[in-house]
Amino acid sequence: MAVSCGIVGLPNVGKSTIFNALTRSAQALAANYPFATIEPNVGEVAVPDDRLEVLREIVSGKKVVPATVRFTDIAGLVRGASQGQGLGNAFLGHIREVDAIAMVVRCFEDENVTHVEGGPDPARDVEIIAVELALSDLATMRKRVDKLEREARANPKLRDEFEAAKRIVAGLEEAQPARIFPHDSLEAKVAREAFLLTGKPLLYVANIDEAQIGAPGPLTEQVRQIAEREGARMVTICGQVESELAGLSPQEAAEFCRELGIKRPGLDELALEAYELLGLMTFLTAGEIEVRAWTIEKGTRAPQAAAKIHSDIERGFIRAEIVSYEDHVAYRTMEAMRAAGVVRSEGKEYVMREGDVVNFRFNV
């Protein structure tokens, strides 16, 4: 199953335009009025990986299967969403179901596109979304603290969890998102179990106009500064240009990018950033049937990586025969790789590395 990233923001900031381009479809209704998207639209997007086609050519593979990220286009949030304004409660519920959040921030002026707050102001717009997410989390955690307090009286082992929950509440009351706690902390564990919105990894997406390609303006700079202060990731996209690129053939799109001076389409950057945001990496398998990228978390050991292919491989794991992608390209055939001594035999404790090309040995 693909990891998921929810696209959020105020109404009319370009979420649906970006989603449509991402999925190369018209699944989402992009219109000039709030709540054009009522139910969340979902699409899986390939994570760009040039290595796959290279390997396919080497092994004469019949097809390529890339890693994917699932994007969910969530309807626009407004002030008061946490209290139900603008159908907000339903939309906040959709955000709880995703693994990460991509917050689209409008960084362009256009009098023909209505802005619910009168005009674009990235700092204000980011704060509105952040406050609504925090207020929703605060209501959730206050209930959880009350419950944990009662349970801790009967079971002292829950005392630490109760104290952690109180620290999350204190942070939210001071406008501190739950994601500030270290990933391996008890607070982070409590936040994950409560599906807190502010506990999810966050990526800022500055939606610019064509005039800012290569020369971002002051609105985009505001978003960059916000991301920098928070230690968050950011990607800049021109939603309108990406929509045009989505309707072109690969050759035409490449030529259009060259004309605009774009090295890589913004949507490719978005997919890659979302992948990196979640702490993910890929290992590769290469055979005549298919060449495939498999998604795992960084730090995954070989048997657990094997389970991504099939649980039987993990249960019967013997060893993993591994070649780096670079060596696979350099030597091309298994015979040449073995002769050069670049094929490694790794056991159960091996921690997978980005770009490992793997053949798992296992008992049936």
DRENDO-1510 file (C-alpha; in Angstrom, 1 decimal, always signed):
<recs>
REC; n; res; u; v; w
REC; 1; MET; +0.0; +0.0; +0.0 .
REC; 2; ALA; +1.3; +3.5; -0.9 .
REC; 3; VAL; +2.2; +6.0; +1.8 .
REC; 4; SER; -0.3; +8.9; +1.8 .
REC; 5; CYS; +0.1; +12.7; +1.8 .
REC; 6; GLY; -2.9; +15.0; +2.3 .
REC; 7; ILE; -3.0; +18.2; +0.3 .
REC; 8; VAL; -4.4; +21.0; +2.5 .
REC; 9; GLY; -4.8; +24.7; +2.5 .
REC; 10; LEU; -7.3; +27.5; +2.4 .
REC; 11; PRO; -9.9; +27.5; -0.4 .
REC; 12; ASN; -8.7; +28.7; -3.8 .
REC; 13; VAL; -5.0; +28.4; -3.2 .
REC; 14; GLY; -4.5; +25.9; -6.0 .
REC; 15; LYS; -4.8; +22.5; -4.2 .
REC; 16; SER; -7.1; +20.9; -6.8 .
REC; 17; THR; -5.1; +22.4; -9.7 .
REC; 18; ILE; -2.0; +20.8; -8.3 .
REC; 19; PHE; -3.8; +17.5; -7.6 .
REC; 20; ASN; -5.2; +17.3; -11.1 .
REC; 21; ALA; -1.8; +17.8; -12.6 .
REC; 22; LEU; -0.3; +15.3; -10.1 .
REC; 23; THR; -2.6; +12.6; -11.2 .
REC; 24; ARG; -2.7; +13.6; -14.8 .
REC; 25; SER; -6.4; +13.6; -14.6 .
REC; 26; ALA; -9.5; +15.7; -13.8 .
REC; 27; GLN; -10.5; +13.8; -10.7 .
REC; 28; ALA; -10.7; +17.0; -8.6 .
REC; 29; LEU; -13.0; +19.9; -9.6 .
REC; 30; ALA; -10.8; +23.0; -9.8 .
REC; 31; ALA; -13.2; +26.0; -9.6 .
REC; 32; ASN; -13.2; +29.5; -8.4 .
REC; 33; TYR; -15.3; +29.1; -5.3 .
REC; 34; PRO; -14.8; +27.6; -1.8 .
REC; 35; PHE; -15.4; +23.9; -1.2 .
REC; 36; ALA; -15.2; +22.9; -4.9 .
REC; 37; THR; -13.9; +19.6; -3.5 .
REC; 38; ILE; -16.4; +18.1; -1.2 .
REC; 39; GLU; -15.1; +14.5; -0.9 .
REC; 40; PRO; -11.4; +13.9; -0.8 .
REC; 41; ASN; -10.0; +12.9; -4.2 .
REC; 42; VAL; -7.2; +10.3; -4.1 .
REC; 43; GLY; -4.6; +9.5; -6.6 .
REC; 44; GLU; -1.3; +7.5; -6.6 .
REC; 45; VAL; +1.7; +9.2; -8.1 .
REC; 46; ALA; +4.9; +7.6; -9.2 .
REC; 47; VAL; +8.1; +8.6; -7.4 .
REC; 48; PRO; +10.5; +9.7; -10.2 .
REC; 49; ASP; +13.4; +7.2; -10.4 .
REC; 50; ASP; +15.6; +7.2; -13.5 .
REC; 51; ARG; +17.4; +4.0; -12.3 .
REC; 52; LEU; +14.4; +1.8; -13.2 .
REC; 53; GLU; +14.5; +2.3; -16.9 .
REC; 54; VAL; +18.3; +1.8; -16.9 .
REC; 55; LEU; +17.9; -1.5; -15.1 .
REC; 56; ARG; +15.1; -2.5; -17.4 .
REC; 57; GLU; +17.3; -2.1; -20.4 .
REC; 58; ILE; +20.1; -4.1; -18.8 .
REC; 59; VAL; +18.0; -7.1; -17.8 .
REC; 60; SER; +15.5; -6.8; -20.8 .
REC; 61; GLY; +12.7; -6.4; -18.3 .
REC; 62; LYS; +9.1; -6.4; -19.6 .
REC; 63; LYS; +7.9; -3.6; -17.4 .
REC; 64; VAL; +8.9; -1.0; -14.8 .
REC; 65; VAL; +7.0; -0.6; -11.5 .
REC; 66; PRO; +8.0; +2.6; -9.6 .
REC; 67; ALA; +7.4; +3.4; -5.9 .
REC; 68; THR; +4.3; +5.5; -5.4 .
REC; 69; VAL; +3.0; +8.2; -3.1 .
REC; 70; ARG; -0.8; +8.5; -2.6 .
REC; 71; PHE; -2.0; +12.1; -2.6 .
REC; 72; THR; -5.4; +13.1; -1.2 .
REC; 73; ASP; -6.9; +16.4; -2.2 .
REC; 74; ILE; -8.7; +17.6; +0.9 .
REC; 75; ALA; -11.3; +20.4; +0.6 .
REC; 76; GLY; -10.2; +23.9; +1.8 .
REC; 77; LEU; -10.2; +24.8; +5.5 .
REC; 78; VAL; -11.3; +28.1; +6.8 .
REC; 79; ARG; -11.2; +30.0; +10.1 .
REC; 80; GLY; -13.3; +28.1; +12.6 .
REC; 81; ALA; -12.9; +24.7; +10.9 .
REC; 82; SER; -12.2; +23.1; +14.2 .
REC; 83; GLN; -15.6; +24.3; +15.4 .
REC; 84; GLY; -17.3; +23.0; +12.3 .
REC; 85; GLN; -17.1; +26.1; +10.1 .
REC; 86; GLY; -17.2; +25.4; +6.3 .
REC; 87; LEU; -17.8; +21.7; +6.8 .
REC; 88; GLY; -14.5; +21.7; +8.6 .
REC; 89; ASN; -15.0; +18.8; +11.0 .
REC; 90; ALA; -15.4; +16.3; +8.1 .
REC; 91; PHE; -12.3; +17.7; +6.3 .
REC; 92; LEU; -10.2; +17.5; +9.5 .
REC; 93; GLY; -11.3; +13.9; +9.7 .
REC; 94; HIS; -9.9; +13.2; +6.2 .
REC; 95; ILE; -6.5; +14.7; +7.3 .
REC; 96; ARG; -6.3; +12.3; +10.2 .
REC; 97; GLU; -6.2; +9.4; +7.7 .
REC; 98; VAL; -3.0; +10.5; +5.9 .
REC; 99; ASP; +0.7; +9.9; +6.8 .
REC; 100; ALA; +1.9; +13.4; +6.1 .
REC; 101; ILE; +0.6; +16.9; +5.2 .
REC; 102; ALA; +1.4; +19.0; +2.2 .
REC; 103; MET; +0.2; +22.6; +2.9 .
REC; 104; VAL; -0.4; +24.6; -0.2 .
REC; 105; VAL; +0.1; +28.3; +0.2 .
REC; 106; ARG; -0.9; +30.8; -2.4 .
REC; 107; CYS; +2.0; +33.0; -3.4 .
REC; 108; PHE; +0.6; +34.8; -6.4 .
REC; 109; GLU; -1.7; +37.7; -7.0 .
REC; 110; ASP; -4.8; +37.3; -9.3 .
REC; 111; GLU; -7.8; +39.4; -9.0 .
REC; 112; ASN; -9.8; +36.8; -11.0 .
REC; 113; VAL; -9.3; +34.2; -8.3 .
REC; 114; THR; -11.2; +34.9; -5.1 .
REC; 115; HIS; -9.2; +34.6; -1.8 .
REC; 116; VAL; -11.4; +33.9; +1.3 .
REC; 117; GLU; -9.3; +36.3; +3.4 .
REC; 118; GLY; -9.3; +39.1; +0.8 .
REC; 119; GLY; -5.8; +38.5; -0.6 .
REC; 120; PRO; -2.8; +36.3; -0.3 .
REC; 121; ASP; -0.7; +36.6; +2.8 .
REC; 122; PRO; +1.4; +33.5; +3.4 .
REC; 123; ALA; +2.2; +34.1; +7.1 .
REC; 124; ARG; -1.5; +34.7; +7.9 .
REC; 125; ASP; -2.7; +31.9; +5.8 .
REC; 126; VAL; -0.3; +29.4; +7.3 .
REC; 127; GLU; -1.2; +30.5; +10.8 .
REC; 128; ILE; -5.0; +30.0; +10.1 .
REC; 129; ILE; -4.4; +26.4; +9.0 .
REC; 130; ALA; -1.9; +25.8; +11.9 .
REC; 131; VAL; -4.3; +27.2; +14.5 .
REC; 132; GLU; -7.3; +25.1; +13.2 .
REC; 133; LEU; -5.2; +21.9; +13.3 .
REC; 134; ALA; -3.9; +22.7; +16.7 .
REC; 135; LEU; -7.4; +23.5; +18.1 .
REC; 136; SER; -8.7; +20.2; +16.8 .
REC; 137; ASP; -5.8; +18.4; +18.4 .
REC; 138; LEU; -6.3; +20.2; +21.6 .
REC; 139; ALA; -9.9; +19.1; +21.9 .
REC; 140; THR; -8.8; +15.5; +21.2 .
REC; 141; MET; -5.9; +15.5; +23.7 .
REC; 142; ARG; -7.9; +17.1; +26.5 .
REC; 143; LYS; -10.4; +14.2; +26.3 .
REC; 144; ARG; -7.5; +11.8; +26.2 .
REC; 145; VAL; -5.8; +13.3; +29.2 .
REC; 146; ASP; -9.1; +13.0; +31.2 .
REC; 147; LYS; -9.3; +9.3; +30.2 .
REC; 148; LEU; -5.7; +8.6; +30.9 .
REC; 149; GLU; -6.0; +10.2; +34.3 .
REC; 150; ARG; -8.8; +7.9; +35.3 .
REC; 151; GLU; -7.0; +4.8; +33.9 .
REC; 152; ALA; -3.7; +5.7; +35.6 .
REC; 153; ARG; -5.3; +5.6; +39.0 .
REC; 154; ALA; -6.2; +2.0; +38.4 .
REC; 155; ASN; -3.0; +1.2; +36.5 .
REC; 156; PRO; +0.1; +3.1; +37.6 .
REC; 157; LYS; +2.0; +1.9; +34.5 .
REC; 158; LEU; +0.0; +4.4; +32.5 .
REC; 159; ARG; +1.3; +7.3; +34.6 .
REC; 160; ASP; +4.1; +8.1; +32.2 .
REC; 161; GLU; +1.7; +8.1; +29.2 .
REC; 162; PHE; -0.6; +10.4; +31.2 .
REC; 163; GLU; +2.2; +12.8; +31.8 .
REC; 164; ALA; +3.3; +12.7; +28.2 .
REC; 165; ALA; -0.2; +13.6; +27.1 .
REC; 166; LYS; -0.2; +16.5; +29.5 .
REC; 167; ARG; +3.0; +17.8; +27.9 .
REC; 168; ILE; +1.4; +17.6; +24.5 .
REC; 169; VAL; -1.6; +19.6; +25.7 .
REC; 170; ALA; +0.7; +22.2; +27.2 .
REC; 171; GLY; +2.6; +22.5; +24.0 .
REC; 172; LEU; -0.6; +22.9; +21.9 .
REC; 173; GLU; -1.8; +25.6; +24.3 .
REC; 174; GLU; +1.5; +27.5; +23.5 .
REC; 175; ALA; +0.9; +27.0; +19.7 .
REC; 176; GLN; +3.6; +24.2; +19.6 .
REC; 177; PRO; +2.6; +21.3; +17.2 .
REC; 178; ALA; +3.0; +17.8; +18.4 .
REC; 179; ARG; +5.6; +17.1; +15.7 .
REC; 180; ILE; +8.2; +19.0; +17.8 .
REC; 181; PHE; +8.7; +16.0; +20.0 .
REC; 182; PRO; +11.4; +13.5; +18.9 .
REC; 183; HIS; +10.1; +10.6; +16.8 .
REC; 184; ASP; +11.1; +8.0; +19.3 .
REC; 185; SER; +9.7; +9.9; +22.4 .
REC; 186; LEU; +6.7; +8.8; +24.4 .
REC; 187; GLU; +5.0; +12.0; +23.4 .
REC; 188; ALA; +5.4; +11.2; +19.7 .
REC; 189; LYS; +4.0; +7.7; +20.4 .
REC; 190; VAL; +0.9; +9.2; +22.2 .
REC; 191; ALA; +0.4; +11.7; +19.3 .
REC; 192; ARG; +0.5; +8.9; +16.7 .
REC; 193; GLU; -2.0; +6.8; +18.7 .
REC; 194; ALA; -4.3; +9.8; +18.9 .
REC; 195; PHE; -3.9; +10.5; +15.1 .
REC; 196; LEU; -3.0; +14.1; +15.9 .
REC; 197; LEU; -3.0; +16.4; +12.9 .
REC; 198; THR; -0.1; +18.5; +14.2 .
REC; 199; GLY; +1.9; +15.3; +14.8 .
REC; 200; LYS; +2.2; +14.5; +11.1 .
REC; 201; PRO; +5.2; +15.5; +9.1 .
REC; 202; LEU; +4.6; +18.8; +7.2 .
REC; 203; LEU; +5.7; +20.0; +3.8 .
REC; 204; TYR; +5.1; +23.5; +2.6 .
REC; 205; VAL; +4.1; +23.9; -1.1 .
REC; 206; ALA; +4.4; +27.5; -2.4 .
REC; 207; ASN; +2.1; +27.9; -5.4 .
REC; 208; ILE; +3.6; +30.6; -7.6 .
REC; 209; ASP; +2.7; +32.1; -10.9 .
REC; 210; GLU; +4.8; +31.7; -14.1 .
REC; 211; ALA; +6.5; +35.1; -13.6 .
REC; 212; GLN; +8.2; +33.8; -10.5 .
REC; 213; ILE; +9.8; +30.7; -12.1 .
REC; 214; GLY; +13.5; +31.1; -11.4 .
REC; 215; ALA; +12.9; +34.3; -9.5 .
REC; 216; PRO; +10.6; +33.8; -6.5 .
REC; 217; GLY; +8.8; +36.9; -5.2 .
REC; 218; PRO; +8.4; +38.2; -1.6 .
REC; 219; LEU; +5.3; +36.0; -0.9 .
REC; 220; THR; +7.3; +32.9; -1.7 .
REC; 221; GLU; +10.1; +34.2; +0.4 .
REC; 222; GLN; +7.7; +34.4; +3.4 .
REC; 223; VAL; +7.0; +30.7; +3.0 .
REC; 224; ARG; +10.7; +29.8; +2.8 .
REC; 225; GLN; +11.3; +31.7; +6.0 .
REC; 226; ILE; +8.5; +30.0; +7.8 .
REC; 227; ALA; +9.8; +26.6; +6.7 .
REC; 228; GLU; +13.3; +27.5; +7.7 .
REC; 229; ARG; +12.2; +28.6; +11.2 .
REC; 230; GLU; +10.3; +25.3; +11.7 .
REC; 231; GLY; +13.0; +23.1; +10.2 .
REC; 232; ALA; +10.4; +22.0; +7.7 .
REC; 233; ARG; +10.7; +21.1; +4.0 .
REC; 234; MET; +9.4; +23.3; +1.2 .
REC; 235; VAL; +8.9; +22.9; -2.5 .
REC; 236; THR; +7.9; +25.7; -5.0 .
REC; 237; ILE; +5.3; +24.8; -7.8 .
REC; 238; CYS; +3.6; +26.8; -10.5 .
REC; 239; GLY; +0.3; +24.9; -10.5 .
REC; 240; GLN; -0.8; +26.5; -13.8 .
REC; 241; VAL; +2.3; +25.5; -15.6 .
REC; 242; GLU; +2.2; +22.0; -14.1 .
REC; 243; SER; -1.3; +21.6; -15.4 .
REC; 244; GLU; -0.1; +22.5; -18.9 .
REC; 245; LEU; +2.8; +20.0; -18.6 .
REC; 246; ALA; +0.4; +17.3; -17.5 .
REC; 247; GLY; -1.3; +17.4; -20.9 .
REC; 248; LEU; +1.8; +17.1; -22.9 .
REC; 249; SER; +3.7; +14.0; -24.1 .
REC; 250; PRO; +7.0; +13.3; -22.3 .
REC; 251; GLN; +9.0; +14.7; -25.2 .
REC; 252; GLU; +6.9; +17.9; -25.4 .
REC; 253; ALA; +7.0; +18.3; -21.6 .
REC; 254; ALA; +10.8; +18.0; -21.6 .
REC; 255; GLU; +11.0; +20.7; -24.3 .
REC; 256; PHE; +8.6; +23.0; -22.4 .
REC; 257; CYS; +10.7; +22.6; -19.3 .
REC; 258; ARG; +13.8; +23.6; -21.2 .
REC; 259; GLU; +12.1; +26.7; -22.6 .
REC; 260; LEU; +11.0; +27.7; -19.1 .
REC; 261; GLY; +14.5; +26.9; -17.6 .
REC; 262; ILE; +13.0; +24.2; -15.3 .
REC; 263; LYS; +15.4; +21.3; -14.6 .
REC; 264; ARG; +12.7; +19.0; -13.2 .
REC; 265; PRO; +8.8; +19.5; -13.1 .
REC; 266; GLY; +7.6; +20.8; -9.7 .
REC; 267; LEU; +5.3; +17.8; -9.3 .
REC; 268; ASP; +8.3; +15.4; -9.5 .
REC; 269; GLU; +9.9; +17.5; -6.7 .
REC; 270; LEU; +6.7; +17.3; -4.7 .
REC; 271; ALA; +6.6; +13.5; -4.9 .
REC; 272; LEU; +10.3; +13.2; -4.0 .
REC; 273; GLU; +9.9; +15.6; -1.1 .
REC; 274; ALA; +6.9; +13.8; +0.2 .
REC; 275; TYR; +8.8; +10.5; +0.1 .
REC; 276; GLU; +11.8; +12.0; +1.9 .
REC; 277; LEU; +9.5; +13.7; +4.4 .
REC; 278; LEU; +8.3; +10.3; +5.6 .
REC; 279; GLY; +11.8; +9.0; +6.0 .
REC; 280; LEU; +11.4; +6.5; +3.2 .
REC; 281; MET; +13.9; +4.9; +0.8 .
REC; 282; THR; +13.8; +2.3; -1.9 .
REC; 283; PHE; +15.5; -1.0; -2.8 .
REC; 284; LEU; +15.3; -2.4; -6.2 .
REC; 285; THR; +14.6; -5.8; -7.8 .
REC; 286; ALA; +15.5; -6.5; -11.5 .
REC; 287; GLY; +14.3; -9.4; -13.5 .
REC; 288; GLU; +12.9; -10.2; -16.9 .
REC; 289; ILE; +9.3; -10.0; -15.7 .
REC; 290; GLU; +9.7; -6.6; -14.1 .
REC; 291; VAL; +12.1; -4.0; -12.6 .
REC; 292; ARG; +10.6; -2.6; -9.4 .
REC; 293; ALA; +11.2; +0.0; -6.7 .
REC; 294; TRP; +10.1; -1.2; -3.2 .
REC; 295; THR; +9.3; +1.3; -0.5 .
REC; 296; ILE; +10.8; +0.8; +3.0 .
REC; 297; GLU; +11.6; +3.0; +6.0 .
REC; 298; LYS; +15.2; +4.0; +6.5 .
REC; 299; GLY; +16.8; +1.6; +8.9 .
REC; 300; THR; +14.9; -1.4; +7.7 .
REC; 301; ARG; +16.7; -4.8; +8.0 .
REC; 302; ALA; +16.8; -7.3; +5.2 .
REC; 303; PRO; +14.1; -9.7; +6.3 .
REC; 304; GLN; +11.6; -6.9; +6.9 .
REC; 305; ALA; +12.4; -5.5; +3.5 .
REC; 306; ALA; +11.8; -9.0; +2.0 .
REC; 307; ALA; +8.3; -8.9; +3.6 .
REC; 308; LYS; +7.4; -6.0; +1.3 .
REC; 309; ILE; +7.6; -8.5; -1.6 .
REC; 310; HIS; +5.9; -11.4; +0.3 .
REC; 311; SER; +5.6; -12.5; +3.9 .
REC; 312; ASP; +6.7; -16.0; +3.0 .
REC; 313; ILE; +10.1; -14.6; +2.0 .
REC; 314; GLU; +10.5; -13.0; +5.4 .
REC; 315; ARG; +9.5; -16.2; +7.2 .
REC; 316; GLY; +11.9; -18.4; +5.1 .
REC; 317; PHE; +14.7; -15.8; +4.8 .
REC; 318; ILE; +18.2; -17.3; +4.3 .
REC; 319; ARG; +20.2; -14.4; +3.0 .
REC; 320; ALA; +20.1; -11.4; +0.6 .
REC; 321; GLU; +22.3; -11.2; -2.4 .
REC; 322; ILE; +23.0; -7.5; -2.9 .
REC; 323; VAL; +24.6; -5.4; -5.6 .
REC; 324; SER; +24.7; -1.6; -5.5 .
REC; 325; TYR; +22.9; +0.1; -8.4 .
REC; 326; GLU; +26.2; +1.6; -9.5 .
REC; 327; ASP; +27.9; -1.7; -9.7 .
REC; 328; HIS; +24.9; -3.3; -11.5 .
REC; 329; VAL; +25.2; -0.6; -14.2 .
REC; 330; ALA; +28.9; -0.9; -14.4 .
REC; 331; TYR; +29.1; -4.7; -14.8 .
REC; 332; ARG; +25.7; -5.4; -16.2 .
REC; 333; THR; +25.6; -9.3; -15.9 .
REC; 334; MET; +25.6; -11.4; -12.8 .
REC; 335; GLU; +28.6; -13.3; -14.1 .
REC; 336; ALA; +30.6; -10.2; -14.4 .
REC; 337; MET; +29.5; -8.9; -11.0 .
REC; 338; ARG; +30.4; -12.1; -9.3 .
REC; 339; ALA; +33.8; -12.1; -11.0 .
REC; 340; ALA; +34.4; -8.6; -9.8 .
REC; 341; GLY; +33.4; -9.5; -6.3 .
REC; 342; VAL; +30.7; -6.9; -6.0 .
REC; 343; VAL; +27.9; -9.3; -5.1 .
REC; 344; ARG; +27.5; -9.3; -1.3 .
REC; 345; SER; +25.8; -12.0; +0.8 .
REC; 346; GLU; +24.0; -10.3; +3.7 .
REC; 347; GLY; +22.2; -11.9; +6.7 .
REC; 348; LYS; +19.3; -11.0; +8.9 .
REC; 349; GLU; +21.0; -8.1; +10.6 .
REC; 350; TYR; +21.8; -6.2; +7.4 .
REC; 351; VAL; +20.4; -2.7; +7.2 .
REC; 352; MET; +19.2; -1.9; +3.7 .
REC; 353; ARG; +20.8; +0.9; +1.8 .
REC; 354; GLU; +19.2; +3.2; -0.8 .
REC; 355; GLY; +19.5; +1.7; -4.3 .
REC; 356; ASP; +20.4; -1.8; -3.2 .
REC; 357; VAL; +19.5; -4.2; -6.1 .
REC; 358; VAL; +18.5; -7.4; -4.2 .
REC; 359; ASN; +17.8; -11.1; -4.8 .
REC; 360; PHE; +16.4; -12.7; -1.7 .
REC; 361; ARG; +17.2; -16.4; -0.9 .
REC; 362; PHE; +14.6; -18.1; +1.2 .
REC; 363; ASN; +13.1; -21.5; +2.1 .
REC; 364; VAL; +9.6; -22.2; +0.8 .
</recs>
